[in-house]
Each structure stands twice: as structure tokens, then as C-alpha cells.
Amino acid sequence: MAFFNYKQRNNIVLIILIILGCGILYSLRYIAGTLLSTIVMYTIFRPVYIYIIQTWKWKKAWASIAVIVGSFLILILPTITLCFMVMNKINEFRQDPLRVEYIIKRLDAFFYKTFNQSNLVDNAMDKVGGYASDLFPSILGGAASLILGISVMYFLLYFMFRHYKKFEAGLITYSPFREQNALKFADELKNTTYSNILGQGLIAVVQGGLVSLGFFIFNIPDALFWGVISTFLSFLPLIGSALVFVPAGILELANGHEAAGWGILIWGIVLVTNIDNVIRFLIAKRVGNIHPIITIIGVVVGIPAFGIMGLVYGPLLLSYFILTVRIYETSKLATERLEQIRSAEEE
């Protein structure tokens, strides 16, 4: 006589699968960013891959390689270059502390003279002194980890693209939602990714370019560098690029350069800030927009987990979570209605 019946054996197997699954997820925590990057890259470049194999009639292997090379040149290489640029500039400031001290003193003198506030900037710098270094983790020291992460991402992407039909069919099969809701979830996931990555990325690049152009027009030093910083900070809604052009304008005013100071402030408030609203309006018409509250909370959650990429991944993960809850509620309501209909028919 068997010690366990059929149902008990299935329950034991399920428990073992859950334990093993939790162990695997715990082991994968160090490459969570890589896995998320893979999902994002697949979502963004899937239409390109489909177009290549269906319109150009390329083989799947060559189409996969073409998409991987193109994505690296378009997204990964510029991002790595910008991060290296920021790290080098941070190192320059560290090696020249007198320059930083002079800037802080000039700003403190301006605020004391204008608002009767002493040591305002100095105290603020003490609080956020290590924040920039946390935002931009040591890319130079973590080069091996960076290369490994990119390699794993593209390794997964290659096979996801080559077997995209099986991959997507498997996702629908093992999805906890009904097929209709699973397809709806996939469509919403695509729109959410586009809005967060492509839409917000476009806003960041445009705002960073405008800040850099404004610095160049008004002859403010390091125009390219501060444009890059604005590009990163523009992922923060409402206040992102203002964290660059407002202090720059105040510093120019403190140094007696009133034309440059007022010029960059007006340029930033009138043009840079409003271009954000224009692009968001266009994005909302095409793929939807992400509420600023979601973005801010996502950034707070994402930065400790992903560093600088938390500016992107944090809001994206929070949007995915809210989307899952919404689909779950829809599925739950549909199930309850079906049960009510069945109960009414039985009666």
C-alpha cells in the first residue's frame, strides 16, 4: 500500500518546486538588473526583429545578431560612454577640492546677501556629499561585472529572439491569467515599457541637449558635462533638469555675471521645462504617460537597488506592479461574474 496518495504526491512536488524556485530567485538577485534589462530590450526591439524576418526575409540567427549589434550601438554604448564621462568629471572634482570649496563659498555668500541665510549650500553639500557617488557606482572598478551583465543579457536575448514564438507561447501557457487577460497584459506591458524607456528617454535627451546648448550660448563652462548630468536627472519629473540650470544661474549671478545668470535661468524655465510638458503630451497620445508620483516613488525604490539605472528601472518596476494588480482585479471580476452566471443557471 502506497504511503502517499496521488493528490498528496502532487502537493509534495508543488512544495518542492516552490522551495527550489525561491532558492533560484534568491540566487538570481545579483543579476536582477540584467534580467530586467533583457525584458526591456526584448520589448523594445521585438518589432524591429519581426520586421527584419518578415519583410527582409532574413534568417532568425542573422536577424537576432543584427538586432543585438544595433541595440548595443544605439543604447548600450552611448550609456556606457556617458557614465564614464560623469565618473571622470567626478574624479576631477575630487582631485581639485579647492575649486569645489570656492564654488560653495561663492554660493553661500550670494544666499547670505540675498536671503540672509548663512552656510546654506555648505550644509546641503554635507548631506548629499556621497549621493553622487552612490548614483554613479564605480564603473571603472566594476567593469568586469558590467561586461558580465551585458554578456548575459545578450546571450538571453539571442535565444529569446530566435525562438520568440515558443518563448511567448510559454509565457501565455504558464501565465496565471486567462489567455485574453495575458494578451492584454502583454500589450499594456509594451506600452508601459515604451512610455518609461523610449518616452522618458526622449525627454531626458532633449532636455539634456537644451541645457547643454544653453550653457554654450551663455558661455558657462563644462556645457557638455552638465548637459549629460541633466540627461540623467531629467528622469526625475518636475525638478530634474532644474537641479542643473538653477544652481548654474545662481552661481553666475554670485560671480557677477548677471546676463549669463538670468539668461540660463530664463532659458531653463521657459524652454527646458516646457519642452518636457510638450513631449509628455505627445507621448500620452501615442502610448500613454506615467504619473509623476509613480516616477518619484519608483526612483526612490530603484536607486538603492540599481544605482543610476534605478532612475529608469524603479518607475518601470512600479508600473509593472500596478499593471499586474489592475489585470488581477479585471480577472477576478470576470471570474466572479462567471460564477454568478453558473450559480444562476444551476438554480
C-alpha positions in Angstrom: 0.0 0.0 0.0 1.4 3.4 -1.0 2.3 5.8 1.8 1.0 8.8 -0.2 -1.9 9.1 -2.5 -1.9 10.8 -5.9 -3.0 14.2 -4.6 -0.6 14.2 -1.7 2.3 13.4 -4.0 1.3 16.4 -6.3 1.2 18.7 -3.2 4.7 17.5 -2.1 6.1 18.1 -5.7 4.5 21.6 -5.7 6.1 22.4 -2.3 9.5 21.2 -3.6 9.1 23.3 -6.7 8.2 26.4 -4.6 11.3 25.9 -2.4 13.5 25.4 -5.4 12.0 28.4 -7.2 12.6 30.6 -4.2 16.2 29.4 -4.0 16.7 30.1 -7.6 15.2 33.6 -7.3 17.4 34.3 -4.3 20.5 33.2 -6.2 19.5 35.5 -9.2 19.1 38.6 -7.0 22.6 39.8 -8.1 21.6 39.8 -11.8 18.1 41.2 -11.3 19.0 44.3 -13.2 20.3 42.2 -16.1 17.1 40.2 -16.2 15.0 43.3 -16.2 17.3 44.8 -18.9 16.7 41.7 -21.0 12.9 42.1 -20.7 13.1 45.8 -21.6 15.4 45.2 -24.6 13.2 42.4 -25.9 10.1 44.5 -25.6 11.7 47.5 -27.4 13.4 45.6 -30.2 10.9 42.9 -30.8 9.0 44.9 -33.6 12.3 45.5 -35.3 13.2 41.8 -35.2 9.8 40.8 -36.6 10.1 43.4 -39.4 13.5 42.1 -40.4 12.5 38.4 -40.6 9.1 39.1 -42.2 9.9 41.9 -44.6 13.6 41.4 -45.4 13.3 37.6 -45.1 16.5 37.3 -43.0 17.2 34.1 -41.2 16.4 34.2 -37.5 20.0 33.8 -36.4 21.2 36.7 -38.6 18.3 38.9 -37.6 19.0 38.3 -33.9 22.6 39.2 -34.3 21.7 42.4 -36.3 19.2 43.5 -33.6 21.8 42.8 -30.9 24.5 44.8 -32.6 22.1 47.6 -33.4 20.8 47.8 -29.8 24.4 47.9 -28.5 25.4 50.8 -30.8 22.1 52.7 -30.2 21.6 52.3 -26.4 24.3 50.5 -24.5 27.5 52.1 -26.0 26.2 55.7 -25.5 25.0 54.9 -22.0 28.4 53.5 -21.0 30.2 56.4 -22.6 28.0 58.9 -20.7 28.6 57.1 -17.4 32.4 57.1 -17.9 32.2 60.8 -18.7 30.4 61.5 -15.5 32.8 59.4 -13.4 35.8 61.2 -14.9 34.3 64.5 -14.1 33.5 63.5 -10.5 37.1 62.4 -10.2 38.2 65.8 -11.4 36.2 67.5 -8.7 37.6 65.1 -6.1 41.2 65.9 -7.2 40.5 69.7 -7.1 38.7 70.3 -3.7 39.7 73.9 -3.7 37.6 74.5 -6.8 34.6 72.9 -5.1 35.2 74.9 -1.9 35.4 78.2 -3.9 32.1 77.5 -5.6 30.4 76.6 -2.3 31.7 79.8 -0.7 30.5 82.0 -3.6 27.0 80.4 -3.4 26.9 80.8 0.4 27.9 84.5 0.1 25.2 85.0 -2.5 22.4 83.4 -0.4 23.6 85.3 2.7 23.5 88.6 0.8 20.1 87.9 -0.9 18.2 85.8 1.7 20.2 86.3 4.9 20.9 82.6 5.0 24.4 81.6 6.1 26.2 78.3 5.2 23.1 77.1 3.3 25.0 75.4 0.4 27.7 74.1 2.7 25.2 72.3 4.9 23.3 70.9 2.0 26.6 69.6 0.4 27.4 67.8 3.7 24.1 66.0 3.5 24.4 64.9 -0.2 28.2 64.6 -0.4 28.2 60.9 -1.1 25.0 60.8 -3.0 26.5 61.4 -6.4 29.0 58.6 -5.9 26.1 56.3 -5.0 24.2 57.3 -8.0 27.1 56.5 -10.3 28.7 53.4 -8.9 32.3 52.7 -9.6 32.0 51.7 -13.2 35.8 51.6 -13.5 36.1 49.2 -10.5 33.1 47.2 -11.6 34.0 46.8 -15.3 34.0 43.0 -15.0 30.5 43.0 -13.5 29.3 45.3 -16.2 30.7 43.2 -19.0 29.3 40.1 -17.5 25.8 41.6 -17.1 25.8 42.8 -20.7 27.0 39.4 -22.0 24.3 37.5 -20.0 21.6 40.0 -21.3 22.6 39.5 -24.9 23.0 35.7 -24.5 19.4 35.5 -23.3 18.2 38.0 -25.9 19.7 35.9 -28.8 17.7 32.8 -27.9 14.6 34.8 -26.9 14.6 36.3 -30.4 15.4 33.1 -32.2 12.7 31.2 -30.5 10.3 34.1 -29.9 7.1 32.1 -30.8 7.9 29.3 -28.4 9.0 31.9 -25.7 5.8 33.9 -26.0 3.6 30.8 -26.2 5.3 29.5 -23.0 4.6 32.8 -21.2 0.9 32.6 -22.1 0.7 29.0 -21.1 2.3 29.4 -17.7 0.7 32.8 -17.1 -1.6 32.9 -14.0 -4.1 34.9 -16.1 -6.5 33.7 -18.7 -5.3 33.9 -22.3 -7.3 37.0 -23.1 -6.0 38.8 -20.0 -2.5 37.6 -20.6 -2.5 39.1 -24.1 -3.9 42.3 -22.7 -1.2 42.3 -20.0 1.5 41.9 -22.7 0.0 44.8 -24.7 -0.1 47.0 -21.6 3.4 45.9 -20.7 4.7 47.0 -24.1 3.0 50.4 -23.8 4.3 50.9 -20.2 7.9 50.0 -21.3 7.7 52.3 -24.3 6.4 55.2 -22.1 9.1 54.7 -19.5 12.1 53.9 -21.6 11.5 55.5 -25.0 9.3 58.3 -23.9 11.2 59.3 -20.8 14.5 58.7 -22.6 13.5 61.1 -25.4 12.5 63.7 -22.8 15.8 63.3 -21.0 17.9 63.5 -24.2 16.1 66.6 -25.4 16.3 68.4 -22.0 19.9 67.5 -21.6 20.7 68.8 -25.1 18.9 72.0 -24.4 20.7 72.6 -21.1 24.0 72.0 -22.8 23.0 74.4 -25.6 22.0 77.0 -23.1 25.3 76.7 -21.2 27.1 77.1 -24.6 25.1 80.1 -25.6 25.7 81.9 -22.3 29.3 80.9 -22.1 29.0 78.8 -19.0 31.9 76.2 -18.5 31.5 72.5 -19.0 28.4 72.7 -21.2 28.7 69.1 -22.4 29.2 67.6 -19.0 26.2 69.5 -17.4 24.1 68.5 -20.4 24.9 64.9 -19.6 24.0 65.4 -15.9 20.7 66.9 -17.0 20.0 63.9 -19.2 20.3 61.6 -16.2 18.4 63.9 -13.8 15.6 64.6 -16.3 14.2 61.2 -15.4 13.1 62.9 -12.2 9.8 64.7 -13.1 9.3 68.4 -12.5 12.6 69.1 -10.8 15.1 67.0 -12.9 16.9 69.5 -15.2 16.2 72.4 -12.8 18.7 70.8 -10.5 21.4 71.8 -13.0 20.4 75.1 -14.6 19.0 76.8 -11.4 22.3 76.4 -9.4 24.3 77.3 -12.5 22.3 80.5 -12.9 22.6 81.4 -9.2 26.4 80.7 -9.4 26.7 83.1 -12.4 24.8 85.7 -10.5 27.0 85.2 -7.5 30.1 85.7 -9.7 28.6 89.0 -11.0 27.7 87.6 -14.5 24.1 88.8 -14.5 23.5 88.4 -18.2 24.6 84.7 -18.2 22.8 84.1 -14.8 19.5 85.5 -15.8 19.9 84.1 -19.3 20.3 80.5 -18.3 17.5 80.8 -15.7 15.0 82.1 -18.2 16.2 79.6 -20.9 15.7 76.8 -18.4 12.3 77.9 -17.0 10.8 78.9 -20.3 12.2 76.4 -22.8 13.7 73.4 -21.0 10.8 72.9 -18.5 8.1 73.5 -21.1 9.6 71.1 -23.6 9.0 68.4 -21.0 5.3 69.1 -21.0 5.1 69.2 -24.8 6.8 65.8 -25.2 4.8 64.2 -22.4 1.6 65.3 -24.2 2.7 63.8 -27.5 3.7 60.5 -25.7 0.4 60.3 -23.8 -1.4 60.4 -27.2 0.6 57.5 -28.5 1.4 55.1 -25.7 0.2 56.6 -22.5 2.0 58.5 -19.8 3.3 57.6 -16.4 2.1 59.7 -13.5 4.8 61.8 -11.8 4.0 60.2 -8.4 4.8 56.8 -9.8 8.0 58.1 -11.2 9.1 59.7 -8.0 8.3 56.7 -5.8 9.9 54.4 -8.4 13.1 56.4 -8.3 13.2 56.3 -4.5 12.8 52.5 -4.7 15.0 51.9 -7.7 18.2 53.8 -6.9 19.2 51.7 -3.8 18.6 48.6 -5.8 20.0 49.5 -9.3 22.2 52.6 -8.7 21.9 55.2 -11.5 19.8 52.8 -13.6 17.2 52.9 -10.8 16.1 56.2 -12.4 14.7 54.1 -15.2 14.1 50.7 -13.6 12.5 51.9 -10.4 9.5 53.6 -12.1 9.3 50.7 -14.6 9.1 48.1 -11.9 6.4 50.1 -10.0 4.5 50.5 -13.3 4.7 46.7 -13.9 3.4 46.1 -10.3 0.4 48.5 -10.7 -0.3 46.9 -14.1 -0.3 43.4 -12.6 -2.7 44.5 -9.8 -5.0 46.1 -12.4 -5.1 42.9 -14.6 -5.6 40.8 -11.5 -8.6 42.8 -10.5 -10.1 42.5 -14.0 -9.5 38.8 -14.0 -11.1 38.5 -10.5 -14.2 40.4 -11.5 -14.6 38.3 -14.7 -14.3 35.1 -12.6 -16.9 36.3 -10.1 -19.3 37.1 -12.9 -18.8 33.7 -14.4 -19.5 32.1 -11.1 -22.7 34.2 -10.6 -23.9 33.1 -14.1 -23.2 29.5 -13.4 -25.0 29.7 -10.0 -28.0 31.3 -11.6 -28.1 28.6 -14.3 -27.9 25.8 -11.7 -30.8 27.4 -9.8 
